[in-house]
Amino acid sequence: MAEKVKVTNLHKSFSSNHVLKGIDFEVSEGEVVCLIGPSGSGKSTLLRCLNRLETPTSGSVEVDGVLITDKHTDLNKFRENVGMVFQQFNLFDHLTVKKNIMLAPVDRKKMSKDEAEKKALELLARVGLTDKADAYPRQLSGGQQQRVAIARALAMHPDIMLFDEPTSALDPEMVGEVLAVMKELAAEGMTMVVVTHEMGFARDVADRVIFMADGVIVEEGLPDEIFSNPQSARTKEFLSCVL
Amino acid sequence: MNFAQVFSEGTSLLLEGIKLTVGIALFSILIGFFIGLFACLMGISNVKILKFISGAYVWVIRGTPMIVQAFIVYFGVPQVVQVFISGFRFTPFVAGVITLSLNAGAYMSEIFRGGIQAVNKGQIEAARSLGMSQSKALIKVVLPQAFRIAIPSLVNQFIITIKDTSILSVIGLAEIVNKAKTYVGATYQFFATYIYVAAFYLVIISVLMIFSKMLEKRLNNNGRKSKSH
């Protein structure tokens, strides 16, 4: 299978804080990779390096055949192919749900207004929120907002989806509806990199689980291997706390 | 204290003055709004020289009294320009608009900056993650939200600008306070006249406040309602 993401010796520091200390990993087309690990381990920073919301200090990141650590890369063009879903949803508060979804496709000239509106309604149907098309984000529950955020990212027809703790800000009873949408997406063959604390999701949906701690990848493997038979002491300790 | 006399004699005079007061304030608020927006965008840009110009502008305007600025614009600047263009002068109206809009612009620039900073950083990240450029994200996502946040402070600045027109009486602008001074000079009705003038300002500013309340209410109905089920 084709490589979708290739990260080589990635380092990232915030002033004196060395967050990522030499990360190497790859994601194949259609693969669902879950990044797990304790807070502060660098999972989110790693994810944000994959669409250059963070600029790596050193190392290379290649996504979809584009070397995004090269400063000549057209990041805007590149980002059209990489959707991102945030922990805090980050829906545009001043726009209706429908317009949230339509904004980027129209701005980036991927679609006409009419096409974008049609697409938005299609995507809203897919995430079960047709009746909320004209509502504002504040009128929705967290779970609904996150489903809109997923629809918004999908409107750009991305090849890869990045999820940054998509259920961490949700009330427990809303986690399921968001995970269900993500599961469906995985089943359709979307390449996904998911930072998550939902071990059940990682176990059921991931093709591969990567455990990170203190800025390095400690262990990676099939979900069953990681969850049932972790090799490193650090992984065992973490899993004993969360499972 | 003869209110009846002031009311019958002064009303037409003060109405003339109020026209100028409102006119000059409207012009200055409008021009100041764009100066402020521009200065704010320069201030948050990554270009050092633009940042510097914006910072220096705000620093000078905030750090000097408006009455001195008005004197510089009305008496000082023409003196310099006259070296090149003989007989050059500003009318009090033009000098007044220049002074007031530069003033309002500096304060509004700070208000806009505060509004932009108050917009959650996640908003711009979401826009960028979808492929939108920094400037498009700013225009389509950040600024509309920053404006909404800034409205109460902007209205406050509008009120200050309206009241600041009274300072322009020192450069001979025939606005309401200047008219009142003339009238008082002839009649000695200090108390009644200035109370009447104060009432004029109160009415104008009350109208502005009612408008702004209506505007805020309208904007708040766009999605700021509590969750609907």
Chai-1 contact restraints between the chains, C-beta under 6 A:
chainA,res_idxA,chainB,res_idxB,connection_type,confidence,min_distance_angstrom,max_distance_angstrom,comment,restraint_id
A,N51,B,S129,contact,1.0,0.0,6.0,A-B,restraint_1
A,L53,B,E125,contact,1.0,0.0,6.0,A-B,restraint_2
A,N76,B,G131,contact,1.0,0.0,6.0,A-B,restraint_3
A,N76,B,S133,contact,1.0,0.0,6.0,A-B,restraint_4
A,R79,B,G131,contact,1.0,0.0,6.0,A-B,restraint_5
A,E80,B,G131,contact,1.0,0.0,6.0,A-B,restraint_6
A,M84,B,S129,contact,1.0,0.0,6.0,A-B,restraint_7
A,F86,B,G122,contact,1.0,0.0,6.0,A-B,restraint_8
A,Q88,B,G122,contact,1.0,0.0,6.0,A-B,restraint_9
A,N90,B,G122,contact,1.0,0.0,6.0,A-B,restraint_10
A,N90,B,A126,contact,1.0,0.0,6.0,A-B,restraint_11
A,F92,B,V141,contact,1.0,0.0,6.0,A-B,restraint_12
A,H94,B,P144,contact,1.0,0.0,6.0,A-B,restraint_13
A,H94,B,Q145,contact,1.0,0.0,6.0,A-B,restraint_14
A,A104,B,L130,contact,1.0,0.0,6.0,A-B,restraint_15
A,A104,B,M132,contact,1.0,0.0,6.0,A-B,restraint_16
A,D107,B,M132,contact,1.0,0.0,6.0,A-B,restraint_17
A,D107,B,K136,contact,1.0,0.0,6.0,A-B,restraint_18
A,R108,B,G131,contact,1.0,0.0,6.0,A-B,restraint_19
A,Y136,B,G223,contact,1.0,0.0,6.0,A-B,restraint_20
A,R138,B,G223,contact,1.0,0.0,6.0,A-B,restraint_21
A,Q139,B,K227,contact,1.0,0.0,6.0,A-B,restraint_22
A,Q139,B,S228,contact,1.0,0.0,6.0,A-B,restraint_23
A,M156,B,L130,contact,1.0,0.0,6.0,A-B,restraint_24
